Amino acid sequence: MPAALHLGTFLIFCGMVMLIVASISAPTVAKIDFLHLPLTNGSSVHFGTLGFCLVNPNGHSCTPTGVGYKIADEISALGINPFSNAQAVSLHGLTEGFILHQIGAGIAGIAFLLAVCSHRLGYLIASLVAFIVFLFSLAALIIDFIVFGAVRDHVHKNNGKATWGNAIWIVLAATIVLFFASIATCFACVTARRHRRSNKVNPGPAY
């Protein structure tokens, strides 16, 4: 098995793990978040892909998990000047795109299995699936920066404070890793084919 395939498989696995971690962000795991807002009473609000959590020194409470949530309403509920109606509707619609993190993680699992179990043409299929995962991860990353970037800027303009969470950098790293994973796996397919042709042309000494 070409070394490039080992590298491609490893990178796909890393990308899959990172997307899984991002997928279980708040409200599933409160400490994994894309954006958090510290409050004056010592609590903080942590926003994730499927909801958010209110974390305080005594514990935390989280919303039920669900596809899409009204993040603009939650900002207003914290006492920050509300978004305009158009902005609120747009942000709510974009939060439904957060499901791409979970979809990408699932497809990454398929790409990983293909890379592990494939032979010959399967390497190329694994590379194509890995590239599809990269596109999902890239789309999710763009939505992350649009939504949470808009919220962060709005909070700062209203004399509040909002800080990027760890999850958004995890998605960024996953996107980069998956891009190189698709290239490495494709390269493995090419080198494996060349190696087979070379063996046919030069079968080696007969004994």
N, C-alpha and C positions, 0 to 999 in steps of 0.2 A: 504494500500500500504506500503510495507516494507520501513523502513528508508533508507536502502542501495540503494533502487531504487531512492529515492529522491536525495541522494548524487550522484549516477551515472548519473542521468539526469542533475543535476546541473553541474557536471564536463564536460559532453558532451557539454552542452551549452557554458561553458567557453572556451573549446577547439575550438568550432566552431567560436566563436567571435574572438578569437586570430588569427585563420587562415584567417578569413575575413579581419582583420586589416592588416595582412602581405600581403594579396592578393592585397590590394589597395595601396601598397607602390609605390614609384616613378616608372613610371611617373604620376600615378593617383594622389597621394598625395606626394609632394616633400619632406616633412619633415619626412615621414616614409620611411626609407631606410635600406639596409643591409650593405652598405659600403659607406663612403663619403671621398672625397679627398679635403682638403682645397687648394686653389690656392693663388699665391702671390699677386694677385690683389684684394683680399678680397672676391672673389667668392668661390664656392665649388661645386663639382660634387657629386650628390647623386644617387647611383645605387639601382634599385629595381628589381622586378620580371619580369616586362614586358618592361623595358626601363630605362632611367635615366633622371635626370634633372640638369641643370646648374642654381645654385641659387646664386644670387648676391643681394646687398643691395637694389636694385631698383625693385626686383621681381625675377622671374625665367622663364626659358624656358625649355620645356621638349620634348622628342622624342614622336612620336606616340606610342601607346601601341601595342605590338606584341609579339608573341611567339618566343623567341630566339633573341638575338642581339649580334653584334660583339663587345664584351666588350674589347677584346685585341686591336682592332683598335681605340677605344675611348681613351684607355690609351696612345697609341702612339700619338694620336692627341693632347694630353696635353703636349707633348714635352718630355715624358719619353721614355727611350730606349724600342724599340718594343720587343714583345715576338717572339720566333721562329715561323716559319710557322706551325709546328706540334702543338705547344702549343696553338696558336691562333685558329686553327681548332678545337682542343679538347675543348677549353673553349666555343667556339661558340656552339658546339654540346651540351655541358652540360647546357648552358643557356636555351635550349629548355625544359629541365626538370623542370624549374621553374614553369611551368604550373601545376605541382603537388600541389602547394599551393592552387590554385583555385579549382582543382578537389577535394582535401581533404576537403576544406571548404564546397563544395556542398554535399559530402557524409556525412560530419558531421551534416549537416542540416537534412538529411534523418535519421541518427542515433538518433538525438534529437527527431524528430517526432515519431519514433518508440518507444522510451523510454517513451514519454509522453502518447501515445495512446495505448500502448501494454497491454496485459493481459496474464498471465501465460507464454506460450511458446514464446510469443512476447518479453519477457524480454531477453530471450536467443538470439533471433535474433538481438535485439538491441545491445546486448553485442558483438556479432560477427561483426556487422557493425562498432561499435565503435573501435574494434580492427583493422579492415581494415583501418579505418581512421588513427589510430595510425601508421600503416605501411606506409601509404602515407606521413604522416607528418614526419616520421623518414627518409624516402627516400629523401624528399625535404630538410630536415635539413642537411643531408650528402652532397647533391649537393651544398647547400649554402656554407658550410664550405670549400668544395673543390674549388669551383670557386672563391669565394671572398677571401678565404685564400690565394690562389695562386696569385691573383691580389695584395692583401695587401703585401705579401712577396716580390713580384716583385717591387712594388713601393718603399718599404723600402730599398731594395738592390740598388736602383738607387737614393738614397738620397732624396726620397720623403716622404710624410706622408699620411697614410690612416688609418682611424678609423672605427671600427665596428659600424654599425648603430643599432638603436633600434629594427628593425624588426627581426633580426636574433635571438635576445634573446626572442622575442615574440614567434617565431616558436619553440625554445627550450622549453619554458614553455608549449606551446600547446602540444608538443609531450609527455612531462611528464604527463600532466593532462589527456590526452586521454588514456594513458596506464592505469592509475588508474581508469579512467572512465569505461573502458571495464571490469576491475576486479570487480568494485563495482556493475555494472549492472548485471554481471553474478552471483555474490553473492546474489543479490536480487532475482534472479530467483530460486536459490537453497533454500533460506530461505522461500520464498513464498510457494514453493512446500512442504517443511517440515511443515509449518504452517497449510496448508490445510489437510495434513495427520494427524497431531495432533488433529485437530478439528473433523476429522472423527472418530478417535479412542476414543477421550474424548469429546463427543458432549456437555457436560455440563448438569447441573440439569434440569430436566423437571418440568414445573409448570402447 
